[in-house]
Amino acid sequence: MIVVKVGGGTSLDIDAVVADIVALRAKGTELLLVHGGAQTTNAVAEALGHPAQFVTSESGHVSRRTDRRTLEIFEMVYCGQLNKMWVEKLQQQGINAVGLSGLDGRIFEGTRKDTLRIRVDGRRMVLRDDWTGTVETVNADLLKTLIGAGYFPVLTPPGSSTAGEAINVDGDRAAAMVAGAFNADALVILTDQVGLLKKFPDESTLISEIPKAHADHLMEFAEGRMKKKVMGAVEAIAEGVGKVIFADGRVDKPISRALAGAGTHIS
């Protein structure tokens, strides 16, 4: 099993990803797809007069402030516009795709963090009425039932809290948990860069390979959104995934290239 996580960058070649999924499945490769959509969500939120807000936790991690209105916009874009775009493109290529959010069947389940401890200008603050969480369990039985019946699951946040509430969860870390639940051979994370870089944005500084034992050292090279992706990679390795690959989602045959050695391999 190969779990593919496609980021939400607008420069990614979605049609190339779809074509590669079709080609790999024709060769007998088992795949699962998890997608994001942060950039589109930000644009829609801005257009609706409720622009994205980002906060920095006490541990230094930057995340989206998710009040109830933000969560509704998030669901509209991720579960609606983008998830159905993926399903339509796959269906047009003969793949019987089923689009699901992590809320459906509690595919992604975790504890809601209704308060966030953050830092603003050096001061500690507590934000209440937040709708975020971290994926702790994956309903692999539901996914295996769908796969066994010939369907191709296309997954996206949000997830479900233990109380059944919709929660904003990080897609990369959710994909890591899915890969772990399936004991996947690989988790391929497609982004808008060639892989993990020692000196971002200099692509000549690509880190081609790093042993699993040193995976946690990658955080020092992660910039911006790559920090959450690296966190997901570390969690996937801890969950027993065979390897994690950061690869370029802007090129032809991006998954096949990644499996053949392109990008950054943690193995």
TIKE-562223 format. One record per residue (C-alpha): residue number from 1; residue in three letters; x, y, z. Coordinates in Angstrom, 2 decimals. Layout:
<atoms>
[atom NUM 'Ala' [X Y Z]],
...
</atoms>
This chain:
<atoms>
[atom 1 'Met' [0.00 0.00 0.00]],
[atom 2 'Ile' [1.20 3.48 -0.94]],
[atom 3 'Val' [-0.48 6.44 0.76]],
[atom 4 'Val' [-0.25 9.66 -1.26]],
[atom 5 'Lys' [-0.75 13.05 0.37]],
[atom 6 'Val' [-1.22 15.92 -2.08]],
[atom 7 'Gly' [-0.79 19.39 -0.64]],
[atom 8 'Gly' [-3.00 22.36 -1.32]],
[atom 9 'Gly' [-0.52 24.42 -3.33]],
[atom 10 'Thr' [-2.02 25.88 -6.48]],
[atom 11 'Ser' [1.11 25.10 -8.54]],
[atom 12 'Leu' [0.74 21.33 -8.17]],
[atom 13 'Asp' [-0.19 19.43 -11.36]],
[atom 14 'Ile' [-3.41 17.70 -10.33]],
[atom 15 'Asp' [-3.92 16.08 -13.75]],
[atom 16 'Ala' [-0.42 14.59 -13.62]],
[atom 17 'Val' [-1.15 13.12 -10.18]],
[atom 18 'Val' [-4.42 11.62 -11.42]],
[atom 19 'Ala' [-2.76 10.14 -14.53]],
[atom 20 'Asp' [-0.04 8.61 -12.38]],
[atom 21 'Ile' [-2.58 7.08 -9.99]],
[atom 22 'Val' [-4.33 5.50 -12.99]],
[atom 23 'Ala' [-1.05 4.13 -14.37]],
[atom 24 'Leu' [0.13 2.74 -11.03]],
[atom 25 'Arg' [-3.20 1.08 -10.28]],
[atom 26 'Ala' [-3.12 -0.53 -13.73]],
[atom 27 'Lys' [0.17 -2.14 -12.67]],
[atom 28 'Gly' [-1.42 -3.50 -9.50]],
[atom 29 'Thr' [-0.15 -0.91 -7.03]],
[atom 30 'Glu' [-2.51 -0.30 -4.10]],
[atom 31 'Leu' [-2.97 3.40 -3.34]],
[atom 32 'Leu' [-4.86 5.68 -0.98]],
[atom 33 'Leu' [-5.17 9.43 -1.53]],
[atom 34 'Val' [-5.35 12.20 1.07]],
[atom 35 'His' [-5.58 15.80 -0.17]],
[atom 36 'Gly' [-5.35 19.27 1.31]],
[atom 37 'Gly' [-6.46 22.70 0.16]],
[atom 38 'Ala' [-5.13 25.45 2.40]],
[atom 39 'Gln' [-4.41 28.01 -0.32]],
[atom 40 'Thr' [-7.88 27.74 -1.87]],
[atom 41 'Thr' [-9.46 27.90 1.59]],
[atom 42 'Asn' [-7.54 31.09 2.36]],
[atom 43 'Ala' [-8.74 32.69 -0.89]],
[atom 44 'Val' [-12.37 31.71 -0.30]],
[atom 45 'Ala' [-12.26 32.89 3.32]],
[atom 46 'Glu' [-10.91 36.25 2.16]],
[atom 47 'Ala' [-13.66 36.55 -0.47]],
[atom 48 'Leu' [-16.31 35.77 2.16]],
[atom 49 'Gly' [-15.02 38.47 4.48]],
[atom 50 'His' [-13.63 36.09 7.06]],
[atom 51 'Pro' [-9.89 35.96 6.26]],
[atom 52 'Ala' [-7.66 33.26 7.68]],
[atom 53 'Gln' [-6.01 33.95 11.01]],
[atom 54 'Phe' [-2.85 32.17 12.09]],
[atom 55 'Val' [-1.57 31.83 15.63]],
[atom 56 'Thr' [1.70 30.66 17.19]],
[atom 57 'Ser' [1.47 28.10 19.97]],
[atom 58 'Glu' [3.64 28.20 23.08]],
[atom 59 'Ser' [5.79 25.49 21.47]],
[atom 60 'Gly' [6.36 27.72 18.43]],
[atom 61 'His' [4.12 25.94 15.90]],
[atom 62 'Val' [2.01 28.11 13.59]],
[atom 63 'Ser' [-1.54 26.91 12.95]],
[atom 64 'Arg' [-4.86 28.15 11.62]],
[atom 65 'Arg' [-7.21 29.74 14.14]],
[atom 66 'Thr' [-10.39 27.73 13.63]],
[atom 67 'Asp' [-13.51 29.39 14.97]],
[atom 68 'Arg' [-16.87 27.97 13.92]],
[atom 69 'Arg' [-17.20 30.17 10.81]],
[atom 70 'Thr' [-13.69 29.22 9.69]],
[atom 71 'Leu' [-14.57 25.55 10.16]],
[atom 72 'Glu' [-17.65 25.97 7.96]],
[atom 73 'Ile' [-15.56 27.58 5.20]],
[atom 74 'Phe' [-12.95 24.85 5.63]],
[atom 75 'Glu' [-15.62 22.15 5.16]],
[atom 76 'Met' [-17.09 23.95 2.15]],
[atom 77 'Val' [-13.75 24.03 0.33]],
[atom 78 'Tyr' [-12.12 20.77 1.44]],
[atom 79 'Cys' [-15.19 18.48 1.51]],
[atom 80 'Gly' [-17.04 20.23 -1.29]],
[atom 81 'Gln' [-15.11 22.02 -4.00]],
[atom 82 'Leu' [-11.76 20.23 -3.80]],
[atom 83 'Asn' [-12.78 16.73 -2.76]],
[atom 84 'Lys' [-15.35 16.53 -5.54]],
[atom 85 'Met' [-12.83 17.93 -8.03]],
[atom 86 'Trp' [-10.55 14.97 -7.23]],
[atom 87 'Val' [-13.42 12.50 -7.41]],
[atom 88 'Glu' [-14.61 13.86 -10.76]],
[atom 89 'Lys' [-11.13 13.74 -12.32]],
[atom 90 'Leu' [-10.58 10.17 -11.12]],
[atom 91 'Gln' [-14.05 9.05 -12.25]],
[atom 92 'Gln' [-13.35 10.48 -15.71]],
[atom 93 'Gln' [-10.31 8.20 -15.88]],
[atom 94 'Gly' [-12.27 5.09 -14.94]],
[atom 95 'Ile' [-11.46 4.96 -11.23]],
[atom 96 'Asn' [-14.52 4.51 -9.02]],
[atom 97 'Ala' [-13.51 7.13 -6.48]],
[atom 98 'Val' [-15.43 7.85 -3.29]],
[atom 99 'Gly' [-14.77 11.20 -1.63]],
[atom 100 'Leu' [-14.92 11.24 2.15]],
[atom 101 'Ser' [-13.90 13.59 4.91]],
[atom 102 'Gly' [-12.31 12.33 8.09]],
[atom 103 'Leu' [-15.60 13.19 9.81]],
[atom 104 'Asp' [-17.46 10.55 7.77]],
[atom 105 'Gly' [-17.48 7.28 9.69]],
[atom 106 'Arg' [-14.96 8.89 12.06]],
[atom 107 'Ile' [-12.21 7.99 9.61]],
[atom 108 'Phe' [-9.96 10.53 11.38]],
[atom 109 'Glu' [-10.76 10.71 15.09]],
[atom 110 'Gly' [-9.07 12.64 17.88]],
[atom 111 'Thr' [-9.55 14.89 20.85]],
[atom 112 'Arg' [-10.81 18.42 20.26]],
[atom 113 'Lys' [-8.60 21.21 21.58]],
[atom 114 'Asp' [-11.26 23.79 22.40]],
[atom 115 'Thr' [-8.70 26.15 23.92]],
[atom 116 'Leu' [-5.33 27.12 22.49]],
[atom 117 'Arg' [-2.41 28.51 24.46]],
[atom 118 'Ile' [-0.61 30.98 22.22]],
[atom 119 'Arg' [1.97 33.74 22.29]],
[atom 120 'Val' [1.24 37.23 20.97]],
[atom 121 'Asp' [4.06 39.80 21.10]],
[atom 122 'Gly' [5.76 37.72 23.78]],
[atom 123 'Arg' [2.64 37.48 25.95]],
[atom 124 'Arg' [0.85 34.24 26.76]],
[atom 125 'Met' [-2.84 34.14 25.84]],
[atom 126 'Val' [-5.62 31.55 25.82]],
[atom 127 'Leu' [-7.97 31.32 22.81]],
[atom 128 'Arg' [-11.31 29.68 23.47]],
[atom 129 'Asp' [-14.00 28.25 21.18]],
[atom 130 'Asp' [-11.47 26.65 18.84]],
[atom 131 'Trp' [-12.31 23.66 16.66]],
[atom 132 'Thr' [-9.01 21.89 16.13]],
[atom 133 'Gly' [-7.55 18.55 17.08]],
[atom 134 'Thr' [-4.98 15.89 16.26]],
[atom 135 'Val' [-5.80 12.55 14.62]],
[atom 136 'Glu' [-5.31 9.75 17.14]],
[atom 137 'Thr' [-7.12 6.84 15.44]],
[atom 138 'Val' [-8.10 5.89 11.88]],
[atom 139 'Asn' [-11.16 3.83 10.93]],
[atom 140 'Ala' [-9.18 1.47 8.72]],
[atom 141 'Asp' [-12.02 -1.09 8.71]],
[atom 142 'Leu' [-14.29 1.28 6.79]],
[atom 143 'Leu' [-11.54 2.07 4.29]],
[atom 144 'Lys' [-10.70 -1.62 3.82]],
[atom 145 'Thr' [-14.39 -2.36 3.21]],
[atom 146 'Leu' [-14.53 0.27 0.47]],
[atom 147 'Ile' [-11.27 -0.87 -1.10]],
[atom 148 'Gly' [-12.41 -4.50 -0.97]],
[atom 149 'Ala' [-15.59 -3.54 -2.82]],
[atom 150 'Gly' [-13.58 -1.91 -5.60]],
[atom 151 'Tyr' [-13.80 1.73 -4.56]],
[atom 152 'Phe' [-10.93 4.21 -4.35]],
[atom 153 'Pro' [-11.18 6.39 -1.21]],
[atom 154 'Val' [-10.23 10.06 -1.56]],
[atom 155 'Leu' [-9.81 11.48 1.93]],
[atom 156 'Thr' [-9.61 14.99 3.32]],
[atom 157 'Pro' [-9.96 16.81 6.65]],
[atom 158 'Pro' [-11.82 17.69 8.82]],
[atom 159 'Gly' [-11.86 14.86 11.33]],
[atom 160 'Ser' [-14.16 13.92 14.16]],
[atom 161 'Ser' [-13.67 14.60 17.84]],
[atom 162 'Thr' [-14.38 11.79 20.28]],
[atom 163 'Ala' [-17.71 13.55 20.87]],
[atom 164 'Gly' [-18.57 13.53 17.15]],
[atom 165 'Glu' [-17.77 17.21 16.51]],
[atom 166 'Ala' [-16.08 18.33 13.30]],
[atom 167 'Ile' [-12.48 19.38 14.00]],
[atom 168 'Asn' [-9.79 20.89 11.82]],
[atom 169 'Val' [-6.92 18.40 11.66]],
[atom 170 'Asp' [-3.62 18.65 9.84]],
[atom 171 'Gly' [-3.76 16.72 6.56]],
[atom 172 'Asp' [-0.13 15.62 6.58]],
[atom 173 'Arg' [-0.37 14.19 10.06]],
[atom 174 'Ala' [-3.70 12.56 9.16]],
[atom 175 'Ala' [-2.06 10.94 6.13]],
[atom 176 'Ala' [0.73 9.69 8.40]],
[atom 177 'Met' [-1.83 8.00 10.65]],
[atom 178 'Val' [-3.58 6.44 7.63]],
[atom 179 'Ala' [-0.24 5.11 6.39]],
[atom 180 'Gly' [0.46 3.68 9.83]],
[atom 181 'Ala' [-2.97 2.05 10.06]],
[atom 182 'Phe' [-2.31 0.24 6.77]],
[atom 183 'Asn' [1.34 -0.59 7.54]],
[atom 184 'Ala' [2.02 1.17 4.26]],
[atom 185 'Asp' [5.15 0.53 2.27]],
[atom 186 'Ala' [5.48 4.27 1.71]],
[atom 187 'Leu' [3.90 7.63 2.41]],
[atom 188 'Val' [4.50 9.97 -0.53]],
[atom 189 'Ile' [3.99 13.65 0.32]],
[atom 190 'Leu' [3.70 15.76 -2.84]],
[atom 191 'Thr' [4.54 19.45 -2.43]],
[atom 192 'Asp' [5.44 22.49 -4.53]],
[atom 193 'Gln' [9.18 21.92 -4.13]],
[atom 194 'Val' [11.62 19.17 -5.14]],
[atom 195 'Gly' [11.89 17.80 -1.60]],
[atom 196 'Leu' [13.31 18.92 1.71]],
[atom 197 'Leu' [16.05 21.53 1.26]],
[atom 198 'Lys' [18.98 22.32 3.52]],
[atom 199 'Lys' [18.83 25.96 2.43]],
[atom 200 'Phe' [15.34 26.89 1.26]],
[atom 201 'Pro' [14.60 27.86 -1.53]],
[atom 202 'Asp' [17.88 26.66 -3.13]],
[atom 203 'Glu' [16.89 23.42 -4.88]],
[atom 204 'Ser' [20.55 22.46 -5.30]],
[atom 205 'Thr' [20.59 21.80 -1.54]],
[atom 206 'Leu' [18.09 18.92 -1.77]],
[atom 207 'Ile' [18.44 16.35 1.00]],
[atom 208 'Ser' [18.14 13.13 -1.01]],
[atom 209 'Glu' [18.13 10.56 1.78]],
[atom 210 'Ile' [18.17 10.33 5.53]],
[atom 211 'Pro' [17.99 7.24 7.79]],
[atom 212 'Lys' [14.83 6.70 9.83]],
[atom 213 'Ala' [16.84 7.00 13.04]],
[atom 214 'His' [17.67 10.62 12.16]],
[atom 215 'Ala' [14.19 11.63 10.96]],
[atom 216 'Asp' [13.60 13.96 13.91]],
[atom 217 'His' [16.66 16.00 12.85]],
[atom 218 'Leu' [14.79 17.13 9.73]],
[atom 219 'Met' [12.86 19.79 11.66]],
[atom 220 'Glu' [15.88 22.09 11.57]],
[atom 221 'Phe' [15.58 22.26 7.76]],
[atom 222 'Ala' [11.79 22.71 7.60]],
[atom 223 'Glu' [10.44 26.13 6.64]],
[atom 224 'Gly' [6.83 27.29 6.85]],
[atom 225 'Arg' [4.29 24.62 5.92]],
[atom 226 'Met' [7.07 22.03 5.62]],
[atom 227 'Lys' [7.26 21.93 9.42]],
[atom 228 'Lys' [3.90 20.19 9.68]],
[atom 229 'Lys' [4.86 17.87 6.82]],
[atom 230 'Val' [8.06 16.87 8.61]],
[atom 231 'Met' [6.07 16.29 11.80]],
[atom 232 'Gly' [3.82 13.99 9.79]],
[atom 233 'Ala' [6.84 12.16 8.39]],
[atom 234 'Val' [8.30 11.58 11.85]],
[atom 235 'Glu' [4.93 10.29 13.08]],
[atom 236 'Ala' [4.59 7.97 10.06]],
[atom 237 'Ile' [8.00 6.43 10.75]],
[atom 238 'Ala' [7.02 5.99 14.41]],
[atom 239 'Glu' [3.83 4.23 13.24]],
[atom 240 'Gly' [5.89 1.69 11.28]],
[atom 241 'Val' [5.55 3.03 7.72]],
[atom 242 'Gly' [8.27 1.63 5.47]],
[atom 243 'Lys' [9.49 4.97 4.14]],
[atom 244 'Val' [8.38 8.57 3.74]],
[atom 245 'Ile' [9.12 10.53 0.57]],
[atom 246 'Phe' [8.86 14.29 0.06]],
[atom 247 'Ala' [8.55 14.84 -3.69]],
[atom 248 'Asp' [7.70 17.42 -6.35]],
[atom 249 'Gly' [4.01 17.50 -7.24]],
[atom 250 'Arg' [4.52 19.89 -10.16]],
[atom 251 'Val' [6.04 17.33 -12.55]],
[atom 252 'Asp' [4.85 14.51 -14.79]],
[atom 253 'Lys' [4.45 11.11 -13.07]],
[atom 254 'Pro' [5.15 12.59 -9.64]],
[atom 255 'Ile' [4.35 9.46 -7.60]],
[atom 256 'Ser' [6.27 7.12 -9.90]],
[atom 257 'Arg' [9.26 9.45 -9.88]],
[atom 258 'Ala' [9.17 9.58 -6.09]],
[atom 259 'Leu' [9.03 5.80 -5.77]],
[atom 260 'Ala' [11.93 5.56 -8.24]],
[atom 261 'Gly' [14.16 7.78 -6.09]],
[atom 262 'Ala' [13.25 11.43 -6.69]],
[atom 263 'Gly' [12.84 13.80 -3.77]],
[atom 264 'Thr' [13.80 13.25 -0.13]],
[atom 265 'His' [13.61 9.66 1.14]],
[atom 266 'Ile' [13.39 8.81 4.84]],
[atom 267 'Ser' [14.02 5.08 5.08]],
</atoms>
